[in-house]
């Protein structure tokens, strides 16, 4: 094992021990979180009888334009009455489709997340694909690719092979991307599902491997994002926690995202239906007062106070009507505090706005 990997393995062990502790946070409260309601006028109907498959993710750019990642796994018979929607669809703030793109020869079909960097390029992760990609925001050009499509970081290069967690720009299931606006370093969560790599990989802006830290205690390293303070928030999906690291992979603190079955199971054993820490984002104010976490197990968005990790509010419930969640998978917050939810099984994107 390389010395660097050994260092981060020791850091991961420290992280595992820290999970036994309660969240460390600054004292004080910044007030109650807002209530949210569904905006049933957003988005506008899709053009040209487009049909969506499952939505792997959603992101918002600096103009409050919304991008959704369409996996194109449409239901049987849908195309009898419609046309396959493009892989990546861009909406303006009013909910109108303003652009769409996606070359199947370049993209992997199982799209998972997207992120706009400080130079307004769009990064895309797909799992399991073995690669992350950077495009111009209009999708016209592929600017950079780290890893190779279909060549996974495993002993035999396939999803069934032994994960390697290599000190290299190679991946198994890159599930989330965040780019440091200070220097362009790219942070990648690599390990969407059990039995795969379990780590955060850091690349420089050219795609060159810099470092990694491994997270063997996690079953799924499902999502990450970076705060304005430069802290990396990582979703321990089925471990029901958000873990917060510095840029070198040192665990700073963590907080629980607990869940309880509304209907107690007959055998008394709660069963996961996706995990309680599936996606994470922040409120848009300068202090990023609130942290939003998608809890698939209870089909709701949890709102925490970032400074104290205090749980403040939640919204959502299971179902298929407006404002209800059918396997919500992606989440993003715009500059006005609107929350966008992309559903995989539900095959739709919704906007929630602050109640007046």
C-alpha positions in Angstrom: 0.0 0.0 0.0 1.3 3.5 -0.8 2.3 5.7 2.1 -0.4 8.1 1.2 -3.1 5.5 1.2 -1.8 4.2 4.6 -2.2 7.8 6.0 -5.7 8.0 4.8 -6.6 4.6 6.0 -5.5 5.7 9.5 -7.7 8.7 9.1 -10.6 6.5 8.1 -10.1 4.5 11.3 -10.2 7.7 13.3 -13.4 8.6 11.4 -15.0 5.3 12.4 -14.2 5.9 16.0 -15.6 9.4 15.8 -18.9 8.0 14.5 -19.5 6.8 18.0 -19.5 10.4 19.2 -22.2 13.0 19.0 -21.9 15.9 16.6 -19.4 18.5 17.5 -20.7 22.0 16.6 -20.6 25.6 17.6 -23.1 26.7 20.2 -25.9 29.0 19.5 -29.0 29.1 17.3 -29.8 31.0 14.2 -33.5 30.6 14.3 -36.2 28.3 12.9 -36.1 26.9 9.3 -38.8 28.0 6.8 -41.8 26.0 5.8 -41.9 24.7 2.3 -44.7 24.1 -0.1 -44.8 22.5 -3.6 -44.8 24.9 -6.6 -47.3 23.2 -8.9 -46.6 25.6 -11.7 -43.0 24.4 -12.1 -41.8 23.1 -14.4 -43.7 23.8 -17.5 -44.8 20.7 -19.6 -42.0 19.1 -21.5 -41.9 19.8 -25.3 -42.3 17.4 -28.2 -44.1 14.8 -26.1 -40.8 14.0 -24.3 -40.9 11.0 -21.9 -38.5 10.8 -18.9 -36.9 7.8 -17.4 -35.6 7.8 -13.9 -33.9 11.0 -12.8 -30.4 10.3 -11.4 -29.8 13.8 -10.2 -30.4 17.6 -10.3 -28.2 20.6 -10.0 -28.6 24.4 -10.2 -26.2 26.8 -11.8 -25.3 30.4 -11.0 -28.2 31.7 -13.1 -30.7 29.5 -11.2 -31.1 27.3 -14.2 -31.9 23.8 -13.3 -30.3 20.7 -14.9 -31.8 17.2 -14.6 -30.1 13.9 -15.5 -32.5 11.6 -17.4 -31.4 7.9 -17.3 -33.8 7.2 -20.3 -34.9 3.9 -18.7 -38.5 4.6 -19.8 -41.4 2.4 -18.9 -42.6 -0.2 -21.4 -45.0 1.3 -23.8 -44.2 4.9 -23.0 -42.7 5.5 -26.4 -45.9 4.5 -28.1 -47.2 7.8 -27.0 -44.1 9.9 -26.8 -40.4 10.5 -27.6 -37.4 9.7 -25.5 -36.3 12.9 -23.7 -32.6 13.8 -24.0 -30.1 12.8 -21.3 -29.6 16.3 -19.9 -32.3 18.9 -19.8 -31.9 22.5 -18.7 -34.8 24.6 -17.4 -34.8 28.3 -16.7 -36.0 29.7 -13.4 -39.6 29.9 -14.8 -39.6 26.2 -15.6 -39.2 26.4 -19.4 -36.9 24.0 -21.2 -34.1 26.2 -22.7 -31.6 23.5 -23.7 -31.0 19.8 -23.9 -28.1 17.6 -24.9 -26.3 14.3 -24.4 -24.2 12.1 -26.6 -24.8 8.4 -25.7 -21.3 7.6 -27.1 -19.8 9.9 -24.4 -22.2 9.7 -21.5 -22.9 6.7 -19.4 -26.7 6.0 -19.3 -26.9 5.6 -15.5 -26.4 9.3 -14.7 -26.1 10.1 -11.0 -25.2 13.8 -10.3 -24.0 17.1 -11.8 -22.2 20.2 -10.6 -21.4 23.7 -12.0 -17.9 24.9 -11.3 -16.7 28.5 -10.8 -16.0 28.8 -14.6 -19.6 27.7 -15.4 -18.7 24.3 -16.8 -20.9 21.4 -15.9 -19.4 18.2 -14.3 -21.3 15.0 -14.7 -20.9 11.7 -12.7 -22.4 8.4 -13.6 -22.4 5.2 -11.6 -21.1 2.6 -12.4 -19.2 4.2 -15.3 -15.5 4.4 -14.3 -15.3 8.1 -15.3 -16.3 11.7 -14.4 -16.6 14.3 -17.2 -16.5 18.1 -17.6 -18.6 19.8 -20.3 -19.2 23.3 -21.4 -22.4 24.4 -19.7 -24.4 24.1 -23.0 -23.1 20.5 -23.5 -21.5 21.4 -26.9 -18.0 20.2 -25.9 -16.5 17.6 -23.6 -13.7 19.5 -22.0 -12.2 16.8 -19.7 -12.6 13.2 -18.7 -11.0 11.4 -15.8 -11.2 7.6 -16.0 -12.4 5.6 -19.0 -15.9 4.6 -19.8 -16.6 1.0 -18.8 -13.1 0.5 -17.3 -13.7 0.3 -13.6 -11.2 0.5 -10.8 -11.5 -3.2 -10.0 -9.2 -6.2 -10.3 -10.8 -7.3 -13.6 -12.2 -3.9 -14.7 -15.8 -4.9 -14.2 -18.4 -4.1 -11.6 -18.1 -7.6 -10.2 -14.4 -7.4 -9.7 -12.6 -6.7 -6.4 -12.5 -2.9 -5.7 -8.9 -1.5 -5.8 -9.3 2.1 -4.4 -6.3 2.9 -6.6 -4.1 6.0 -6.1 -5.2 7.1 -9.6 -7.8 8.9 -11.6 -9.9 5.7 -11.9 -13.3 5.0 -10.4 -15.9 2.3 -9.9 -19.2 4.2 -9.2 -18.6 8.0 -9.0 -21.8 9.2 -7.4 -21.2 12.9 -6.7 -18.8 15.8 -7.6 -17.9 19.1 -6.0 -15.3 21.6 -7.3 -13.4 23.8 -5.0 -13.9 27.4 -6.3 -10.6 28.5 -4.7 -8.3 26.3 -6.9 -10.4 24.1 -9.1 -9.7 20.8 -7.3 -12.3 18.2 -8.0 -13.8 16.1 -5.1 -15.4 12.9 -6.2 -17.5 10.5 -4.1 -16.6 7.0 -5.5 -18.7 4.2 -4.1 -22.4 4.5 -4.7 -23.3 0.9 -3.8 -22.1 -1.9 -1.4 -19.1 -3.9 -2.6 -17.5 -1.1 -4.5 -14.8 1.5 -3.8 -15.4 3.5 -0.6 -13.6 6.8 -0.8 -13.3 10.4 -1.7 -10.9 11.1 -4.6 -9.4 14.5 -5.2 -8.2 15.6 -8.7 -6.6 18.8 -9.8 -8.3 21.0 -12.4 -6.6 19.1 -15.2 -7.9 15.7 -13.9 -4.6 14.6 -12.4 -4.9 12.5 -9.2 -3.9 14.3 -6.1 -5.0 12.3 -3.1 -7.8 10.2 -1.6 -9.2 9.2 1.7 -10.9 5.9 2.2 -14.1 5.3 4.1 -14.3 1.6 4.9 -17.0 2.1 7.5 -19.4 3.3 4.9 -21.6 0.9 2.9 -22.3 3.6 0.4 -20.4 6.9 -0.2 -23.4 8.3 -1.9 -23.0 12.1 -2.1 -20.8 15.0 -1.2 -20.7 18.8 -1.4 -18.3 21.5 -0.2 -19.4 24.4 2.0 -18.2 28.0 1.6 -15.9 27.3 4.5 -14.1 24.6 2.5 -15.5 21.7 4.5 -16.5 18.5 2.6 -19.9 17.1 3.6 -20.1 13.4 2.8 -23.3 11.3 2.9 -23.0 8.0 4.8 -26.2 6.8 3.1 -27.2 3.8 5.2 -25.1 4.8 8.2 -27.6 7.6 8.7 -25.0 10.3 9.1 -23.5 13.3 7.4 -19.7 13.3 8.0 -17.7 16.5 7.6 -14.1 16.5 6.6 -11.4 19.1 5.8 -9.9 19.1 2.3 -7.2 16.6 3.4 -9.7 14.0 4.6 -9.5 14.7 8.4 -12.8 14.2 10.1 -14.0 17.4 11.7 -17.4 16.4 13.1 -20.5 14.5 12.1 -24.2 14.5 12.8 -26.9 11.9 12.7 -29.8 11.8 10.3 -32.0 9.5 12.3 -35.2 7.8 10.9 -38.0 5.7 12.4 -40.6 3.7 10.5 -44.0 5.5 10.7 -45.6 2.1 10.6 -43.7 -0.3 12.9 -42.6 -3.5 11.0 -44.2 -6.7 12.1 -40.9 -8.3 13.1 -39.8 -5.1 14.9 -36.7 -4.7 12.6 -36.7 -1.5 10.6 -35.7 -2.0 7.0 -33.8 0.5 4.9 -35.6 1.7 1.7 -32.7 3.7 0.4 -31.0 5.3 3.4 -31.6 8.5 5.4 -28.6 10.4 4.0 -29.0 10.3 0.2 -28.4 13.9 -0.9 -27.1 17.1 0.8 -27.1 20.8 0.1 -27.0 24.2 1.9 -29.2 27.3 2.1 -27.9 30.1 -0.1 -27.2 32.7 2.5 -23.6 33.7 3.2 -23.5 31.7 6.4 -25.2 28.7 4.9 -27.4 28.5 8.0 -29.2 25.4 7.0 -28.3 22.0 5.7 -30.8 20.0 3.7 -30.6 16.2 3.6 -32.8 13.8 1.5 -34.1 11.0 3.7 -35.3 8.3 1.4 -36.3 6.0 4.3 -39.0 8.4 5.5 -39.5 10.0 2.1 -38.8 13.5 3.3 -36.3 16.4 3.3 -34.7 17.1 6.7 -33.5 20.6 7.6 -30.7 21.0 10.1 -29.0 24.0 11.6 -25.5 23.9 10.2 -23.8 25.5 13.2 -25.3 23.2 15.8 -26.5 20.2 13.8 -29.9 20.6 15.4 -32.8 19.2 13.5 -35.3 22.0 12.7 -37.9 20.8 10.3 -38.8 18.4 7.5 -41.2 18.3 4.5 -42.5 15.6 2.2 -44.1 12.2 2.5 -44.4 9.0 0.4 -46.7 9.1 -2.6 -47.2 10.1 -6.3 -49.2 13.3 -5.9 -47.7 16.7 -6.1 -45.3 17.4 -3.2 -45.0 13.7 -2.4 -41.9 11.6 -3.0 -41.5 8.4 -5.0 -37.8 7.5 -4.5 -36.5 11.0 -4.4 -32.8 10.7 -5.3 -31.3 14.1 -6.2 -31.6 17.5 -4.5 -30.4 21.1 -5.1 -31.1 24.5 -3.7 -31.1 27.7 -5.7 -30.1 31.3 -4.8 -33.6 32.1 -3.5 -33.7 29.0 -1.2 -36.1 27.0 -3.5 -35.5 23.3 -3.2 -35.5 21.0 -6.3 -36.1 17.3 -5.9 -35.4 14.8 -8.7 -37.1 11.4 -8.4 -35.7 8.2 -9.8 -38.8 5.9 -9.6 -41.2 8.8 -9.8 -39.5 10.1 -13.0 -40.1 13.8 -12.3 -38.5 17.0 -10.9 -40.3 19.2 -8.4 -39.7 22.6 -6.9 -40.5 23.5 -3.3 -40.7 27.2 -2.3 -40.8 28.9 1.0 -44.3 29.4 2.4 -45.3 33.1 2.6 
